[in-house]
Amino acid sequence: MLVTASVEGEEFVAEVVARLHGTNELEMIRLLSADLEKHHNLVSAQGIQRMNGQRLSLYRFRHVLFQKYLYNSLDEIERAYLHEEAGTVLEKLYCERVDEIAVHLARHFREAGIAEKAVDYLIKTAKQARQVYANAEALAHYQQALALIKQAWPKSKPEQRQELTAQILEGLGDLQTTTGQHEEARIAFQEALEQIPQHDIIWQSRLYRKMGKTFEVQRRFDEALQTYKLAESVLGPEQEQHSGDWWHEWIEAQTERIWMHYWQAQLSEMNELAEKVRPAVEQYGNPAQRARFFTSLTLMGYRRSRYVISDEIIAHSRAALSASRESKNLNSLGMSHFLLGFSLLWRGDLDEAEEQIQESLKLAERTGDVVLQSRCLTYLTVLYRKRGEVEKVRQNIPRCETVASTGQMIEYLGTAKANRAWVAWREGNLSEAETNGQAALEAWQQLPAGHASAAMHWAALWPLIGVSVAKNQISKAIDYARALLEPSRQRLPEALTAIVEKAIHTWEGGDSNETRTNLNQALELAQKMGYL
């Protein structure tokens, strides 16, 4: 009887064992509780559940070694037979609530060699794990399902095999994208594309769009744009008679392209796409897509104003957050909290900015989104720097670097170096400040021209100006000052811009003493304003 129970695992249901063993259920309970628990101390009662009017009596082996020893005593044929029977009995007992034990059923049917049922339950288990953001578990279940399809799927059902393979590969790709494995994700999406029916244009478009995102995150913008165009082209032209699903995918493709143009400072392209997608969002968009549209308007505001935050930008940020809350999508909600926090940071509302970015970080950690985690950690550190909190910045930098490396976020690795330069400057370590400031600029130079990270170059340039002035390298300081005022940079406050421009002007006029005075005034004001 215990050998039969061992097939269920360390925990087992007495009624299942009774049916497998051909024993009366009451007799089974008596044997388990009286003999095996009280006399032999091999099992322990765990309680009773009710399932579809059926009482389920739960027991556990006192030690997993007992269960393993008994299970290993079965030969291959006995194991397969008992696993199949156990799975069948559990399906009958749980009936419409069978998804609750999908992980157990997947194991039983896998061990029984019934690939179709095992794959079905593995996919359900993976989806359940994704819903609670247990990404490692979901990944393992998808990989098991994929291996089982390759090894044991009936040759008589090729179409079903292809469709399930594509579903699994897409799920794998989604998880790999979330956890920063962009190359692996792209391979999974490409393999999924090779499996799906040619007539399923929405599925094709979705996979191309997801592939495009992996290129975008890696700053491979030409490839991203080409892939996004494929996502749009397979859908065909817009027509009113298209289904809501068609329009949802079309909106997704357009909003992804807006993000890509944001990174490249292509404001006219952003504006053109926003106007193109607005009517569809208003008519067909779901709450998450409305949030993404307001995000797009916020991004355009950043680029148009060079990160000088207007009331309109704040309003769009809050509208995105409101729509995300309505969607109840944690990924959307996390991004919207970050976006509002980012807007408030440059507005100078540091307390609320910190609240919003911290909330975003909690959600990103819950979902396992390493890209969003990297953004949150980076700008929390910038926020602490704006407050002059040297120790907080120092403590945050290693984590910023670790997560940015995992997510392959070169721009945020650059910002971490810039923040190291700032800490060194504040502590009077000119050599370390210069080394890290230069390392930040070198990291950012790896990015495509016009990348949004150019706006943050002040984070490295101000410490470098300070070092150059301290070393009486005025020519070098002026070069850094000119870089501060380039159109791709974040617009500095007027007073700070004016004194930097004055320093450049006096240098060009040949007055080095006045230039040094102006630069020192600029450094003093930059520190008061939270830039240095």
SULHUBEL-V271351 format. One record per residue. RES is the residue in one small letter. PHI is phi in whole degrees, 0 to 359 (none if undefined). PSI is psi in degrees with one decimal (NA if undefined). Layout:
<<RES	PHI	PSI> <RES	PHI	PSI>>
This chain:
<<m	none	-41.5> <l	290	-31.6> <v	299	-43.2> <t	297	-43.3> <a	297	-32.8> <s	297	-21.6> <v	294	-31.8> <e	288	-28.2> <g	124	-165.0> <e	297	-36.0> <e	255	147.0> <f	210	162.5> <v	254	124.2> <a	300	-39.1> <e	294	-33.5> <v	294	-46.2> <v	298	-39.3> <a	299	-44.8> <r	292	-37.9> <l	291	-34.6> <h	271	-8.5> <g	71	35.4> <t	244	147.3> <n	300	137.7> <e	297	-40.7> <l	295	-39.9> <e	296	-38.4> <m	298	-45.0> <i	299	-42.9> <r	299	-44.7> <l	295	-42.1> <l	292	-48.5> <s	282	-40.6> <a	278	-56.7> <d	279	-56.6> <l	282	-27.7> <e	270	-56.1> <k	281	-35.8> <h	269	-49.2> <h	262	-12.4> <n	57	38.2> <l	263	-26.9> <v	226	166.4> <s	221	140.1> <a	287	139.4> <q	246	-10.6> <g	127	-176.8> <i	234	138.6> <q	242	157.2> <r	248	129.9> <m	220	110.6> <n	54	43.0> <g	78	-1.1> <q	257	132.7> <r	277	131.6> <l	243	119.2> <s	261	118.3> <l	261	133.2> <y	229	162.1> <r	223	141.2> <f	295	139.3> <r	300	-31.8> <h	217	138.5> <v	298	-24.7> <l	296	-33.4> <f	299	-50.0> <q	299	-44.3> <k	295	-40.3> <y	298	-46.0> <l	293	-41.8> <y	297	-40.7> <n	290	-13.0> <s	282	-12.8> <l	279	142.8> <d	275	174.5> <e	301	-40.9> <i	291	-43.8> <e	298	-43.6> <r	300	-50.4> <a	301	-44.2> <y	298	-48.4> <l	291	-35.8> <h	297	-43.0> <e	297	-44.8> <e	296	-41.8> <a	297	-43.8> <g	299	-43.1> <t	295	-43.5> <v	296	-43.5> <l	296	-38.1> <e	300	-41.7> <k	291	-39.6> <l	291	-41.3> <y	272	-24.4> <c	50	-119.9> <e	289	-9.1> <r	258	25.0> <v	295	-26.3> <d	298	-23.0> <e	295	-23.8> <i	241	28.7> <a	303	-37.8> <v	296	-37.1> <h	288	-41.0> <l	293	-36.9> <a	301	-43.2> <r	295	-44.9> <h	298	-47.1> <f	285	-26.7> <r	293	-46.2> <e	292	-25.8> <a	279	-10.8> <g	81	19.9> <i	260	87.5> <a	297	-40.9> <e	299	-47.6> <k	291	-40.0> <a	298	-45.2> <v	297	-43.3> <d	302	-45.9> <y	287	-31.2> <l	294	-40.2> <i	296	-43.7> <k	299	-42.1> <t	296	-40.7> <a	297	-43.2> <k	296	-39.7> <q	298	-42.0> <a	296	-38.9> <r	295	-35.3> <q	297	-29.3> <v	256	12.3> <y	61	32.7> <a	273	75.5> <n	296	-39.4> <a	295	-41.1> <e	294	-44.7> <a	299	-42.7> <l	300	-44.1> <a	296	-41.3> <h	294	-41.8> <y	298	-42.2> <q	294	-38.3> <q	296	-43.0> <a	297	-42.3> <l	296	-43.6> <a	296	-39.7> <l	293	-39.3> <i	298	-42.7> <k	293	-34.1> <q	271	-36.9> <a	226	7.9> <w	288	138.5> <p	301	131.2> <k	293	-18.1> <s	284	-5.7> <k	233	63.0> <p	292	-38.0> <e	294	-42.7> <q	295	-38.4> <r	299	-44.1> <q	295	-43.2> <e	295	-44.2> <l	293	-38.0> <t	300	-43.1> <a	296	-41.5> <q	301	-45.1> <i	294	-45.2> <l	297	-38.3> <e	295	-42.4> <g	299	-41.7> <l	299	-46.5> <g	299	-40.4> <d	300	-45.4> <l	294	-41.4> <q	294	-35.5> <t	297	-45.4> <t	300	-39.3> <t	267	9.9> <g	86	11.6> <q	265	71.9> <h	289	-38.7> <e	297	-46.9> <e	297	-39.9> <a	298	-43.1> <r	297	-39.9> <i	297	-42.8> <a	298	-44.1> <f	295	-39.7> <q	296	-42.7> <e	294	-36.6> <a	297	-40.7> <l	302	-33.4> <e	286	-11.8> <q	257	-23.8> <i	277	155.6> <p	296	143.4> <q	296	-26.4> <h	281	-12.0> <d	272	80.1> <i	289	-29.7> <i	293	-43.1> <w	296	-44.2> <q	301	-47.2> <s	300	-43.4> <r	300	-42.4> <l	292	-41.2> <y	298	-41.8> <r	299	-43.6> <k	292	-36.3> <m	297	-43.3> <g	303	-38.9> <k	297	-37.2> <t	296	-37.7> <f	294	-42.2> <e	298	-45.7> <v	298	-30.7> <q	273	9.7> <r	64	24.7> <r	264	73.8> <f	290	-36.1> <d	298	-43.9> <e	291	-36.0> <a	297	-46.7> <l	297	-42.4> <q	299	-40.4> <t	288	-38.2> <y	297	-37.2> <k	295	-35.6> <l	296	-40.5> <a	300	-39.0> <e	284	-39.2> <s	292	-35.7> <v	292	-23.8> <l	287	-27.2> <g	83	-179.9> <p	291	155.2> <e	290	134.4> <q	217	141.9> <e	299	-29.4> <q	282	-2.6> <h	297	152.9> <s	287	165.6> <g	299	-35.9> <d	298	-39.4> <w	299	-48.0> <w	294	-36.2> <h	299	-43.9> <e	291	-36.9> <w	298	-43.4> <i	298	-43.4> <e	301	-44.0> <a	297	-41.3> <q	291	-42.3> <t	291	-31.7> <e	296	-39.0> <r	294	-34.1> <i	299	-43.4> <w	302	-43.7> <m	297	-40.5> <h	291	-29.8> <y	300	-47.6> <w	301	-29.0> <q	260	9.2> <a	60	35.9> <q	262	79.5> <l	293	-41.3> <s	295	-38.0> <e	293	-39.0> <m	299	-47.8> <n	297	-42.5> <e	298	-44.4> <l	292	-38.9> <a	299	-42.8> <e	292	-33.0> <k	292	-39.0> <v	271	-19.3> <r	307	-51.0> <p	300	-38.5> <a	292	-39.3> <v	297	-43.4> <e	295	-33.5> <q	269	-39.7> <y	242	-15.8> <g	295	139.6> <n	274	172.7> <p	304	-40.8> <a	296	-36.5> <q	287	-33.3> <r	296	-38.3> <a	298	-42.6> <r	294	-34.1> <f	293	-44.3> <f	294	-32.1> <t	300	-42.9> <s	299	-41.9> <l	296	-36.5> <t	295	-44.6> <l	299	-40.9> <m	298	-37.9> <g	298	-41.4> <y	303	-50.5> <r	293	-39.5> <r	294	-39.9> <s	262	-0.4> <r	57	44.4> <y	68	24.1> <v	268	114.6> <i	271	118.7> <s	268	170.5> <d	299	-35.1> <e	296	-41.8> <i	297	-43.9> <i	299	-41.8> <a	297	-43.0> <h	295	-38.4> <s	297	-42.6> <r	289	-34.9> <a	296	-38.6> <a	297	-42.2> <l	295	-41.4> <s	298	-45.2> <a	294	-36.5> <s	295	-39.2> <r	298	-38.6> <e	294	-34.1> <s	288	-26.5> <k	60	24.5> <n	264	116.0> <l	295	-33.3> <n	295	-45.2> <s	296	-42.5> <l	296	-42.0> <g	298	-43.9> <m	295	-38.6> <s	291	-37.9> <h	298	-41.8> <f	297	-45.5> <l	301	-44.5> <l	295	-42.6> <g	299	-40.8> <f	298	-43.6> <s	297	-45.3> <l	294	-33.0> <l	302	-49.0> <w	282	-16.4> <r	283	-21.5> <g	97	5.5> <d	271	74.8> <l	291	-34.8> <d	294	-49.3> <e	291	-34.7> <a	302	-44.8> <e	297	-42.2> <e	301	-46.1> <q	293	-43.1> <i	289	-36.3> <q	297	-40.8> <e	296	-41.2> <s	299	-42.1> <l	297	-41.2> <k	301	-44.3> <l	292	-39.9> <a	295	-38.1> <e	291	-36.3> <r	294	-41.0> <t	274	-13.8> <g	81	16.9> <d	281	99.7> <v	287	-29.2> <v	294	-46.6> <l	292	-37.6> <q	303	-42.9> <s	297	-43.0> <r	298	-46.4> <c	298	-48.8> <l	297	-39.7> <t	299	-49.3> <y	277	-19.7> <l	296	-40.1> <t	294	-40.4> <v	298	-39.6> <l	298	-44.3> <y	296	-35.0> <r	295	-41.6> <k	299	-30.8> <r	277	-10.0> <g	81	21.8> <e	271	84.3> <v	300	-45.4> <e	294	-39.0> <k	297	-40.6> <v	297	-46.3> <r	302	-43.9> <q	292	-32.0> <n	281	-27.3> <i	301	-46.5> <p	301	-40.1> <r	292	-39.2> <c	304	-45.2> <e	294	-40.6> <t	296	-48.5> <v	290	-37.9> <a	297	-37.6> <s	295	-42.7> <t	298	-42.0> <g	275	1.3> <q	58	43.6> <m	258	87.6> <i	300	-40.0> <e	299	-35.3> <y	277	-24.5> <l	295	-38.7> <g	297	-42.6> <t	294	-35.7> <a	298	-41.0> <k	296	-41.1> <a	298	-38.8> <n	289	-32.3> <r	296	-39.3> <a	298	-40.6> <w	295	-45.0> <v	300	-44.9> <a	297	-40.5> <w	298	-45.3> <r	298	-28.7> <e	266	2.6> <g	80	14.4> <n	267	87.4> <l	294	-38.7> <s	297	-46.4> <e	292	-36.1> <a	298	-43.8> <e	293	-43.8> <t	300	-46.4> <n	287	-35.4> <g	298	-45.1> <q	295	-38.0> <a	296	-35.9> <a	296	-47.6> <l	298	-38.1> <e	294	-38.4> <a	296	-44.7> <w	293	-27.3> <q	293	-17.9> <q	287	-14.7> <l	274	156.7> <p	299	152.4> <a	302	138.6> <g	83	1.0> <h	302	146.7> <a	301	-23.3> <s	297	-20.8> <a	303	-28.5> <a	298	-26.3> <m	267	5.8> <h	299	-22.4> <w	304	-29.0> <a	299	-30.5> <a	263	-33.7> <l	293	-38.6> <w	296	-46.9> <p	300	-36.5> <l	293	-38.1> <i	298	-44.5> <g	300	-44.5> <v	297	-45.1> <s	298	-41.9> <v	295	-43.0> <a	299	-32.7> <k	269	6.2> <n	61	31.5> <q	261	72.5> <i	293	-38.0> <s	301	-43.6> <k	294	-40.4> <a	300	-39.9> <i	293	-36.9> <d	300	-43.4> <y	293	-37.4> <a	296	-41.3> <r	299	-40.2> <a	298	-32.7> <l	301	-33.9> <l	263	5.8> <e	298	147.7> <p	300	-22.3> <s	280	-11.1> <r	276	160.1> <q	299	134.2> <r	291	126.0> <l	280	159.0> <p	304	150.2> <e	303	-43.7> <a	297	-39.5> <l	288	-40.9> <t	300	-42.3> <a	298	-42.6> <i	286	-33.2> <v	294	-44.8> <e	299	-38.0> <k	296	-40.3> <a	297	-42.7> <i	296	-41.8> <h	295	-45.1> <t	293	-33.6> <w	295	-44.5> <e	294	-24.2> <g	274	-1.5> <g	88	10.7> <d	259	89.2> <s	290	-34.1> <n	294	-45.9> <e	295	-35.6> <t	298	-44.7> <r	298	-40.6> <t	298	-45.9> <n	296	-39.5> <l	294	-40.7> <n	296	-38.9> <q	296	-40.0> <a	296	-41.7> <l	296	-41.7> <e	296	-43.3> <l	291	-38.7> <a	299	-38.6> <q	292	-41.7> <k	298	-34.7> <m	273	0.5> <g	89	11.1> <y	269	-26.5> <l	223	NA>>
